[in-house]
Amino acid sequence: MKFKVKKLDMHTGYPFIAVLNKKDADLMDIYSLDRISIKRDHRQVIATLDTTEELVKRGEIGIFSETFEHLGVKKGAHVHVCLEEKPKSVEYIKKKLKGARLNDEEIFAVIKDISEDMLNEIEITYFVSGCYMHKLSHKETVALTKAMINTGEILKFNKSIVVDKHCIGGVAGNRTTPIVVSILAAAGVTVPKTSSRSITSAAGTADTIEVLCNVEFSAEKLKQIVKKTNGCLAWGGALNLAPSDDKIIRVEHPLSLDPTGQLIASILSKKKCVSATHVLIDIPVGRGAKIEHIKDAIKLKKKFMEVAKDIDLKVKVFITNGSQPIGNGIGPALEAREVLYLLKNGHEEKYHNLLKRKCLHIAGDLFELIGKAKKKEGYSYAKGILESGAAFAKFKEIINAQGGKLGNPEKIKIGKFNFTFNAHKSGKIIHVDNKVINRLARIAGAPHDKGAGVYLYVHKNDLVKKGEKLFTLYSDNKERLNYAKEDYEWRSGFEIK
């Protein structure tokens, strides 16, 4: 049937959505959440249907902004609408839900349809649920990783060694990436680092670097930056790298589902998509971290190593202490300040030594992995680059190449409203809760409010006296600050004994 287009000025990001009057939908025997084909000349969109009795009149089809732009139609134009059959991949998803193993071709079909917007969020959620209930085998995980790689763009750098790193997350203030990338790039190593924005933490690497410069680039511009500086600090979401992964992560978020096979495929596929040859995976473990027990971290390490071998990727897995925040600053601007102080040296009171040591261990292990330093000499090699000022010079070069300009860290704007929490008794700090600290920073406005966050004055094992500062909370919104204060009063993130 033909329908007149009515543009609905709403954005969904994904998936494509169209709206028909309920009487028209009943006439065509189609229902809400059915898949429909919308055609205009030689262009076609597969959209998820919604129905209404008021939003659009009979004979009209309401289409959201993304669908409107994709079809290239004008308001009032006519389009042809018909019911679209479910793709074959839906049958494979049902098969996984029943507990069956999927072969390479079936997994590729699912991932291809996700990347091409052929599956809606409900169908993707069922795929994630099937993988969560019936864990992916090693063979399925390898197939999933390869499918994610082969359905997106691959950045090529014409280098025999390309290095990358990744942390599985869960630790507040763990802003190692800018420092590690700067150390490696200063030594002439190619490090095309693409990072994520925050999903549940106070800041992702991209959120922090965005305080200093642009992080969104085309693939071609990114390659130019890397060619010029050896490295980059970009947001991966602006590129078409393993596009199915971003859609899968989106449906995992509400229930915090993170099936192990998908976690491994997600991380390793993104590394192969930037042509990485050598990768370090950081698995923080400890109370309050994403992984709380060392035995689980060791199991995950083994699986990373096994899958990496099958996709021709050299991997070092680094199990680290994730039982407390790593740095002092938590939140984009506060973390950007700390990164600058650490790279500039001579400001030891402005950053925490935990962060410095961890960065040097990661960079050192990568130098050893690629043969740039002898075994057990990587740490001192990385330390020499950092303390010589070469890493800061390289960081400045990367920021300039990405359209930024470094100045005095103190001039980085932080929230104008603040409140300091003090110790309620004297003693030794035995726990600083990552989840509580991240939650406070997010309630205060991070990461969208770049200046919002938490600044820690003490860490685990420090001694404090009653009335001494524990941390300061920053926000640009007084109501948010007050709400965060109230939240902390019954959800204490510090344990003092």
Order of alpha helices (4+ residues) and beta strands (2+ residues): beta-beta-alpha-beta-beta-beta-alpha-beta-alpha-alpha-alpha-alpha-beta-alpha-beta-alpha-alpha-beta-alpha-alpha-beta-alpha-beta-beta-alpha-alpha-alpha-alpha-beta-beta-alpha-beta-beta-beta-alpha-beta
